């Protein structure tokens, strides 16, 4: 059991590292955030299946619903910024210009 949690924690930290270092495109940021949410979902599912408590069984379902909302919002922002700025490079997005 501890090896599964170790691999999930390692992959979460690698996604966090990718989010902080590779911020050239808005799409790569969205992919890193979505994979972090999915790893959090897998971690909560693993923990709730090992503890067998009924109160912790609803948390992964709520997290998956929030992840779907986050993905929809992120893709809507990607389309909006691509239409207004013409690209999804993060260097072209400046809050003072918008």
N, CA, C and O atoms as a MOPAC input file, in Angstrom:
PM7 MOZYME 1SCF
protein

 N      0.81100 1    -1.20200 1     0.00000 1
 C      0.00000 1     0.00000 1     0.00000 1
 C      0.85000 1     1.26000 1     0.00000 1
 O      0.50400 1     2.25100 1    -0.64400 1
 N      1.94000 1     1.22200 1     0.70800 1
 C      2.76500 1     2.42300 1     0.79000 1
 C      3.46000 1     2.73000 1    -0.53300 1
 O      3.76100 1     3.89100 1    -0.80900 1
 N      3.72300 1     1.71100 1    -1.36000 1
 C      4.35800 1     1.97700 1    -2.64900 1
 C      3.39400 1     2.69700 1    -3.59400 1
 O      3.81800 1     3.54100 1    -4.38300 1
 N      2.11100 1     2.37300 1    -3.52000 1
 C      1.12700 1     3.05700 1    -4.35800 1
 C      1.04200 1     4.52900 1    -3.98400 1
 O      1.04300 1     5.40200 1    -4.85300 1
 N      0.97000 1     4.79700 1    -2.68700 1
 C      0.91800 1     6.19000 1    -2.24500 1
 C      2.21700 1     6.93000 1    -2.55400 1
 O      2.19800 1     8.12700 1    -2.84000 1
 N      3.34400 1     6.22300 1    -2.49700 1
 C      4.62100 1     6.84600 1    -2.86200 1
 C      4.63000 1     7.23700 1    -4.32600 1
 O      5.06000 1     8.34000 1    -4.66600 1
 N      4.16200 1     6.34900 1    -5.20700 1
 C      4.13200 1     6.66900 1    -6.63700 1
 C      3.13500 1     7.78100 1    -6.94500 1
 O      3.39100 1     8.61900 1    -7.81000 1
 N      2.00400 1     7.79800 1    -6.24700 1
 C      1.04100 1     8.87200 1    -6.45700 1
 C      1.58700 1    10.21100 1    -5.97900 1
 O      1.39000 1    11.23500 1    -6.63200 1
 N      2.26400 1    10.20300 1    -4.85800 1
 C      2.86600 1    11.43300 1    -4.34900 1
 C      3.98400 1    11.91900 1    -5.26500 1
 O      4.11100 1    13.11800 1    -5.51100 1
 N      4.78900 1    10.99400 1    -5.76700 1
 C      5.86600 1    11.35600 1    -6.67600 1
 C      5.31600 1    11.94200 1    -7.97800 1
 O      5.83200 1    12.94100 1    -8.47900 1
 N      4.28200 1    11.32800 1    -8.51600 1
 C      3.71400 1    11.85400 1    -9.75500 1
 C      3.03800 1    13.20200 1    -9.53300 1
 O      3.06300 1    14.05500 1   -10.42100 1
 N      2.43300 1    13.41100 1    -8.36200 1
 C      1.85900 1    14.71400 1    -8.05200 1
 C      2.94100 1    15.78700 1    -7.98600 1
 O      2.76800 1    16.88800 1    -8.50800 1
 N      4.04800 1    15.46000 1    -7.34500 1
 C      5.14100 1    16.42900 1    -7.24600 1
 C      5.79100 1    16.70200 1    -8.60100 1
 O      6.22200 1    17.82500 1    -8.86500 1
 N      5.86400 1    15.68300 1    -9.46300 1
 C      6.38800 1    15.91000 1   -10.80700 1
 C      5.46500 1    16.80700 1   -11.61700 1
 O      5.93800 1    17.64400 1   -12.38500 1
 N      4.16800 1    16.64700 1   -11.45700 1
 C      3.23400 1    17.54200 1   -12.13600 1
 C      3.32100 1    18.95800 1   -11.58800 1
 O      3.20600 1    19.92200 1   -12.34500 1
 N      3.51800 1    19.09300 1   -10.30200 1
 C      3.69800 1    20.40500 1    -9.70000 1
 C      4.97700 1    21.06500 1   -10.20600 1
 O      5.01100 1    22.27200 1   -10.44100 1
 N      6.02000 1    20.27100 1   -10.37100 1
 C      7.26800 1    20.78400 1   -10.92700 1
 C      7.07800 1    21.19700 1   -12.38900 1
 O      7.59100 1    22.23000 1   -12.81900 1
 N      6.34600 1    20.39100 1   -13.14200 1
 C      6.06100 1    20.75400 1   -14.52600 1
 C      5.20900 1    21.99500 1   -14.62900 1
 O      5.37600 1    22.79400 1   -15.55000 1
 N      4.29100 1    22.16400 1   -13.68500 1
 C      3.46000 1    23.36600 1   -13.67200 1
 C      4.27400 1    24.60900 1   -13.38300 1
 O      4.01300 1    25.67200 1   -13.94600 1
 N      5.25800 1    24.48300 1   -12.51000 1
 C      6.03900 1    25.66300 1   -12.14400 1
 C      7.15300 1    25.97700 1   -13.14100 1
 O      7.56200 1    27.13300 1   -13.25000 1
 N      7.65300 1    24.97900 1   -13.86900 1
 C      8.78300 1    25.23100 1   -14.76400 1
 C      8.38600 1    25.42700 1   -16.22300 1
 O      8.99600 1    26.24400 1   -16.91300 1
 N      7.39300 1    24.71100 1   -16.70500 1
 C      7.04000 1    24.75000 1   -18.13100 1
 C      5.74200 1    25.51900 1   -18.32600 1
 O      4.69700 1    24.94000 1   -18.62400 1
 N      5.82700 1    26.82900 1   -18.15500 1
 C      4.65000 1    27.67600 1   -18.29300 1
 C      4.69200 1    28.48200 1   -19.57400 1
 O      4.46300 1    29.69200 1   -19.55300 1
 N      4.98000 1    27.83200 1   -20.68600 1
 C      5.04000 1    28.57700 1   -21.93200 1
 C      3.67200 1    28.66400 1   -22.58800 1
 O      3.31700 1    29.71100 1   -23.12900 1
 N      2.90200 1    27.59600 1   -22.55200 1
 C      1.58700 1    27.57000 1   -23.18100 1
 C      0.51100 1    27.37300 1   -22.12000 1
 O      0.72300 1    26.70300 1   -21.10900 1
 N     -0.63400 1    27.96500 1   -22.37200 1
 C     -1.76800 1    27.83900 1   -21.45000 1
 C     -2.28900 1    26.40200 1   -21.42900 1
 O     -2.77500 1    25.93500 1   -20.39900 1
 N     -2.19100 1    25.70200 1   -22.55800 1
 C     -2.66000 1    24.32500 1   -22.63700 1
 C     -1.81200 1    23.39900 1   -21.77200 1
 O     -2.34900 1    22.47500 1   -21.16100 1
 N     -0.50600 1    23.62300 1   -21.70500 1
 C      0.34800 1    22.78800 1   -20.85600 1
 C      0.04300 1    23.01500 1   -19.37800 1
 O      0.14200 1    22.08800 1   -18.57400 1
 N     -0.32500 1    24.23000 1   -19.02200 1
 C     -0.72500 1    24.51000 1   -17.64300 1
 C     -2.00700 1    23.77200 1   -17.30400 1
 O     -2.13500 1    23.20400 1   -16.21900 1
 N     -2.95500 1    23.77800 1   -18.23100 1
 C     -4.21300 1    23.06600 1   -17.99700 1
 C     -4.01600 1    21.56200 1   -17.88900 1
 O     -4.66900 1    20.91000 1   -17.07500 1
 N     -3.13200 1    21.01000 1   -18.69100 1
 C     -2.86300 1    19.57400 1   -18.62200 1
 C     -2.22000 1    19.20700 1   -17.30200 1
 O     -2.57400 1    18.18600 1   -16.71400 1
 N     -1.28300 1    20.01200 1   -16.81800 1
 C     -0.65200 1    19.73900 1   -15.52400 1
 C     -1.66300 1    19.84000 1   -14.38600 1
 O     -1.64400 1    19.02500 1   -13.46300 1
 N     -2.54200 1    20.83300 1   -14.44700 1
 C     -3.54300 1    20.97300 1   -13.39100 1
 C     -4.54400 1    19.82600 1   -13.41300 1
 O     -4.96300 1    19.35400 1   -12.35600 1
 N     -4.93000 1    19.37600 1   -14.59400 1
 C     -5.88000 1    18.27100 1   -14.69400 1
 C     -5.26100 1    16.97100 1   -14.20200 1
 O     -5.93200 1    16.18100 1   -13.53700 1
 N     -4.00500 1    16.73900 1   -14.51500 1
 C     -3.36100 1    15.52200 1   -14.02100 1
 C     -3.16200 1    15.56800 1   -12.51400 1
 O     -3.22000 1    14.53100 1   -11.85300 1
 N     -2.92700 1    16.75700 1   -11.95900 1
 C     -2.84000 1    16.87000 1   -10.50300 1
 C     -4.17300 1    16.55300 1    -9.84100 1
 O     -4.21400 1    15.91800 1    -8.78800 1
 N     -5.25900 1    16.99600 1   -10.45800 1
 C     -6.58100 1    16.68700 1    -9.90600 1
 C     -6.88300 1    15.18700 1    -9.99900 1
 O     -7.47200 1    14.61700 1    -9.08100 1
 N     -6.48500 1    14.55200 1   -11.09500 1
 C     -6.72800 1    13.12400 1   -11.23200 1
 C     -5.88800 1    12.30300 1   -10.25600 1
 O     -6.34800 1    11.28100 1    -9.74600 1
 N     -4.67200 1    12.74200 1    -9.99800 1
 C     -3.83700 1    12.05200 1    -9.01500 1
 C     -4.41300 1    12.22600 1    -7.61300 1
 O     -4.37400 1    11.29900 1    -6.80400 1
 N     -4.94300 1    13.40100 1    -7.32700 1
 C     -5.60400 1    13.60900 1    -6.03300 1
 C     -6.83900 1    12.72200 1    -5.91700 1
 O     -7.12000 1    12.18500 1    -4.84500 1
 N     -7.57900 1    12.56400 1    -7.01400 1
 C     -8.72700 1    11.66300 1    -7.01800 1
 C     -8.29400 1    10.22200 1    -6.75100 1
 O     -8.92600 1     9.52400 1    -5.95800 1
 N     -7.22700 1     9.77300 1    -7.40300 1
 C     -6.74100 1     8.40900 1    -7.17900 1
 C     -6.24900 1     8.21100 1    -5.75000 1
 O     -6.44700 1     7.14700 1    -5.16500 1
 N     -5.61500 1     9.22300 1    -5.19500 1
 C     -5.14200 1     9.12600 1    -3.81200 1
 C     -6.31100 1     9.03100 1    -2.84100 1
 O     -6.29700 1     8.20200 1    -1.93100 1
 N     -7.31800 1     9.87000 1    -3.02800 1
 C     -8.48400 1     9.80300 1    -2.14600 1
 C     -9.24200 1     8.49400 1    -2.31000 1
 O     -9.76600 1     7.96300 1    -1.33100 1
 N     -9.31000 1     7.96300 1    -3.52700 1
 C     -9.97300 1     6.67700 1    -3.74700 1
 C     -9.21400 1     5.54500 1    -3.08300 1
 O     -9.81700 1     4.63500 1    -2.51500 1
 N     -7.90200 1     5.59700 1    -3.15400 1
 C     -7.08400 1     4.56500 1    -2.52200 1
 C     -7.22300 1     4.61100 1    -1.01000 1
 O     -7.35900 1     3.57300 1    -0.36200 1
 N     -7.18900 1     5.79700 1    -0.45400 1
 C     -7.30200 1     5.93300 1     1.00000 1
 C     -8.69100 1     5.52800 1     1.48500 1
 O     -8.81800 1     4.87300 1     2.52000 1
 N     -9.73400 1     5.91300 1     0.74500 1
 C    -11.08500 1     5.56000 1     1.19000 1
 C    -11.36400 1     4.07600 1     1.02300 1
 O    -12.16800 1     3.52200 1     1.77200 1
 N    -10.72300 1     3.41300 1     0.06200 1
 C    -10.94000 1     1.97200 1    -0.07800 1
 C    -10.20100 1     1.17500 1     0.99600 1
 O    -10.63900 1     0.08600 1     1.36700 1
 N     -9.09100 1     1.70500 1     1.49500 1
 C     -8.36900 1     0.97800 1     2.53700 1
 C     -8.95600 1     1.21100 1     3.92200 1
 O     -8.88200 1     0.33100 1     4.78000 1
 N     -9.53400 1     2.37700 1     4.14800 1
 C    -10.07800 1     2.64500 1     5.47800 1
 C    -11.49900 1     2.12900 1     5.65100 1
 O    -11.93400 1     1.89500 1     6.77900 1
 N    -12.23600 1     1.94400 1     4.54500 1
 C    -13.60900 1     1.41500 1     4.56200 1
 C    -14.55700 1     2.22000 1     5.44700 1
 O    -15.40400 1     1.65100 1     6.13500 1
 N    -14.41500 1     3.52200 1     5.42700 1
 C    -15.35200 1     4.37400 1     6.15800 1
 C    -16.34200 1     4.97200 1     5.17100 1
 O    -15.94300 1     5.40900 1     4.09200 1
 N    -17.62600 1     5.00100 1     5.51700 1
 C    -18.61900 1     5.51900 1     4.56500 1
 C    -18.55300 1     7.03200 1     4.37600 1
 O    -19.01700 1     7.53900 1     3.35500 1
 N    -17.99500 1     7.75300 1     5.32100 1
 C    -17.94100 1     9.20800 1     5.17800 1
 C    -16.87200 1     9.65300 1     4.19000 1
 O    -17.00900 1    10.70700 1     3.57000 1
 N    -15.82000 1     8.87600 1     4.03500 1
 C    -14.75400 1     9.26200 1     3.10800 1
 C    -15.01600 1     8.77000 1     1.68700 1
 O    -14.22200 1     9.05300 1     0.79000 1
 N    -16.10100 1     8.04700 1     1.46300 1
 C    -16.38700 1     7.53300 1     0.12500 1
 C    -16.94300 1     8.60800 1    -0.80100 1
 O    -16.83800 1     8.47800 1    -2.02000 1
 N    -17.52900 1     9.65700 1    -0.25300 1
 C    -18.10800 1    10.70100 1    -1.10700 1
 C    -17.09800 1    11.73900 1    -1.56000 1
 O    -17.35100 1    12.45300 1    -2.53000 1
 N    -15.97600 1    11.84100 1    -0.89500 1
 C    -14.97900 1    12.86000 1    -1.25600 1
 C    -14.39600 1    12.66700 1    -2.65600 1
 O    -14.26200 1    13.65700 1    -3.37600 1
 N    -14.03900 1    11.44100 1    -3.08800 1
 C    -13.53000 1    11.31400 1    -4.46600 1
 C    -14.57000 1    11.66800 1    -5.52100 1
 O    -14.21600 1    12.18100 1    -6.58200 1
 N    -15.83400 1    11.40500 1    -5.25300 1
 C    -16.88700 1    11.73900 1    -6.21700 1
 C    -17.02800 1    13.25100 1    -6.33700 1
 O    -17.16200 1    13.77500 1    -7.44300 1
 N    -16.99800 1    13.95200 1    -5.21500 1
 C    -17.07000 1    15.41300 1    -5.25300 1
 C    -15.84400 1    16.02100 1    -5.92600 1
 O    -15.95600 1    17.00600 1    -6.65600 1
 N    -14.68500 1    15.43700 1    -5.68100 1
 C    -13.46700 1    15.93700 1    -6.30800 1
 C    -13.49200 1    15.71400 1    -7.81700 1
 O    -13.00400 1    16.55300 1    -8.57400 1
 N    -14.05500 1    14.59300 1    -8.25900 1
 C    -14.15300 1    14.33600 1    -9.69300 1
 C    -15.12500 1    15.30400 1   -10.36100 1
 O    -14.90000 1    15.72400 1   -11.49600 1
 N    -16.19800 1    15.65800 1    -9.66800 1
 C    -17.13200 1    16.65000 1   -10.21200 1
 C    -16.47700 1    18.02500 1   -10.30300 1
 O    -16.67100 1    18.73700 1   -11.28800 1
 N    -15.71200 1    18.40000 1    -9.29600 1
 C    -14.99800 1    19.67800 1    -9.34200 1
 C    -13.92600 1    19.68100 1   -10.43000 1
 O    -13.66700 1    20.71200 1   -11.05100 1
 N    -13.31200 1    18.53900 1   -10.65500 1
 C    -12.30700 1    18.43800 1   -11.70700 1
 C    -12.93300 1    18.60800 1   -13.08200 1
 O    -12.33100 1    19.22800 1   -13.95900 1
 N    -14.12300 1    18.07100 1   -13.28500 1
 C    -14.81200 1    18.25500 1   -14.56700 1
 C    -15.18800 1    19.72200 1   -14.77300 1
 O    -15.09100 1    20.23700 1   -15.88700 1
 N    -15.61400 1    20.38800 1   -13.71000 1
 C    -15.93600 1    21.82000 1   -13.81100 1
 C    -14.68100 1    22.63700 1   -14.09700 1
 O    -14.72200 1    23.59200 1   -14.87300 1
 N    -13.58900 1    22.27200 1   -13.48400 1
 C    -12.32000 1    22.97900 1   -13.70700 1
 C    -11.84100 1    22.79500 1   -15.13600 1
 O    -11.31900 1    23.73200 1   -15.74000 1
 N    -12.01300 1    21.60200 1   -15.68200 1
 C    -11.59000 1    21.35300 1   -17.06200 1
 C    -12.44700 1    22.14000 1   -18.04800 1
 O    -11.92800 1    22.68900 1   -19.01900 1
 N    -13.73800 1    22.19600 1   -17.80700 1
 C    -14.61400 1    22.97100 1   -18.68700 1
 C    -14.31700 1    24.45400 1   -18.63700 1
 O    -14.31500 1    25.12500 1   -19.66800 1
 N    -14.06700 1    24.96800 1   -17.45300 1
 C    -13.73600 1    26.38100 1   -17.30200 1
 C    -12.38600 1    26.70100 1   -17.94300 1
 O    -12.22700 1    27.74000 1   -18.58400 1
 N    -11.42200 1    25.80800 1   -17.76700 1
 C    -10.10800 1    26.01900 1   -18.35500 1
 C    -10.14500 1    26.01600 1   -19.87200 1
 O     -9.47300 1    26.82600 1   -20.51100 1
 N    -10.92800 1    25.10800 1   -20.45800 1
 C    -11.02400 1    25.08400 1   -21.91400 1
 C    -11.78100 1    26.29700 1   -22.44700 1
 O    -11.47200 1    26.79300 1   -23.53100 1
 N    -12.76600 1    26.77600 1   -21.69800 1
 C    -13.45900 1    27.99600 1   -22.10600 1
 C    -12.51500 1    29.19400 1   -22.06000 1
 O    -12.55600 1    30.04600 1   -22.94800 1
 N    -11.67100 1    29.27000 1   -21.04400 1
 C    -10.67200 1    30.34300 1   -20.97400 1
 C     -9.63800 1    30.22600 1   -22.09400 1
 O     -9.17600 1    31.23400 1   -22.62900 1
 N     -9.28000 1    28.98500 1   -22.44500 1
 C     -8.32700 1    28.79100 1   -23.53700 1
 C     -8.90300 1    29.28400 1   -24.85800 1
 O     -8.20700 1    29.93900 1   -25.63300 1
 N    -10.15200 1    28.97600 1   -25.11500 1
 C    -10.78900 1    29.44100 1   -26.34800 1
 C    -10.91700 1    30.96300 1   -26.35000 1
 O    -10.68500 1    31.60600 1   -27.37300 1
 N    -11.28600 1    31.53600 1   -25.20700 1
 C    -11.44900 1    32.99400 1   -25.13600 1
 C    -10.12100 1    33.71900 1   -25.32900 1
 O    -10.07000 1    34.72600 1   -26.03600 1
 N     -9.05300 1    33.23000 1   -24.71800 1
 C     -7.76300 1    33.89800 1   -24.89100 1
 C     -7.18400 1    33.67400 1   -26.27200 1
 O     -6.48600 1    34.54300 1   -26.79500 1
 N     -7.45800 1    32.53200 1   -26.87000 1
 C     -6.98400 1    32.30200 1   -28.23600 1
 C     -7.69000 1    33.20500 1   -29.22600 1
 O     -7.09100 1    33.64500 1   -30.20700 1
 N     -8.95300 1    33.48300 1   -28.97500 1
 C     -9.69000 1    34.36500 1   -29.88200 1
 C     -9.28700 1    35.82400 1   -29.70900 1
 O     -9.17100 1    36.55700 1   -30.69200 1
 N     -9.07500 1    36.24800 1   -28.47800 1
 C     -8.76100 1    37.65800 1   -28.27000 1
 C     -7.30100 1    37.98200 1   -28.54900 1
 O     -7.00500 1    39.02400 1   -29.13400 1
 N     -6.38400 1    37.10800 1   -28.14300 1
 C     -4.95600 1    37.39200 1   -28.29700 1
 C     -4.32900 1    36.69700 1   -29.49200 1
 O     -3.22800 1    37.06400 1   -29.90100 1
 N     -4.99400 1    35.71100 1   -30.06000 1
 C     -4.47200 1    35.02300 1   -31.22800 1
 C     -3.51000 1    33.89500 1   -30.92700 1
 O     -3.10700 1    33.17800 1   -31.84300 1
 N     -3.12600 1    33.71400 1   -29.67400 1
 C     -2.19400 1    32.65100 1   -29.29900 1
 C     -2.45900 1    32.25300 1   -27.84900 1
 O     -3.18900 1    32.92500 1   -27.12000 1
 N     -1.83900 1    31.13300 1   -27.45300 1
 C     -1.99900 1    30.71200 1   -26.06000 1
 C     -0.68400 1    30.80400 1   -25.29100 1
 O     -0.53200 1    30.18600 1   -24.23700 1
 N      0.27100 1    31.58100 1   -25.82200 1
 C      1.52500 1    31.79200 1   -25.10000 1
 C      1.25900 1    32.63800 1   -23.86000 1
 O      0.52000 1    33.62200 1   -23.90800 1
 N      1.86200 1    32.24500 1   -22.77300 1
 C      1.62000 1    32.95300 1   -21.52300 1
 C      2.34500 1    34.30200 1   -21.47800 1
 O      1.97500 1    35.17400 1   -20.69100 1
 N      3.36500 1    34.47900 1   -22.30900 1
 C      4.07400 1    35.76800 1   -22.30700 1
 C      3.22500 1    36.87900 1   -22.91900 1
 O      3.40800 1    38.05200 1   -22.59500 1
 N      2.30000 1    36.51400 1   -23.79900 1
 C      1.48000 1    37.53200 1   -24.43200 1
 C      0.30700 1    37.96300 1   -23.54400 1
 O     -0.31300 1    38.99900 1   -23.78700 1
 N      0.01300 1    37.17600 1   -22.53300 1
 C     -1.09300 1    37.51900 1   -21.64300 1
 C     -0.58900 1    38.42300 1   -20.52500 1
 O      0.24000 1    38.02000 1   -19.70900 1
 N     -1.09300 1    39.62800 1   -20.50200 1
 C     -0.72700 1    40.59200 1   -19.48100 1
 C     -2.03000 1    41.19200 1   -18.94800 1
 O     -2.89200 1    41.61400 1   -19.71900 1
 N     -2.15900 1    41.22400 1   -17.64900 1
 C     -3.41300 1    41.72200 1   -17.06000 1
 C     -3.62200 1    43.20400 1   -17.31500 1
 O     -4.75800 1    43.67800 1   -17.31000 1
 N     -2.54900 1    43.93700 1   -17.53700 1
 C     -2.69700 1    45.36800 1   -17.77000 1
 C     -3.20600 1    45.66900 1   -19.18200 1
 O     -3.79600 1    46.72500 1   -19.40900 1
 N     -2.98700 1    44.75800 1   -20.13100 1
 C     -3.42800 1    44.95700 1   -21.49300 1
 C     -4.89000 1    44.55100 1   -21.70300 1
 O     -5.54800 1    45.06500 1   -22.60700 1
 N     -5.39100 1    43.65400 1   -20.89400 1
 C     -6.73400 1    43.10400 1   -21.11400 1
 C     -7.82100 1    44.10300 1   -20.86800 1
 O     -9.00000 1    43.78100 1   -21.01400 1

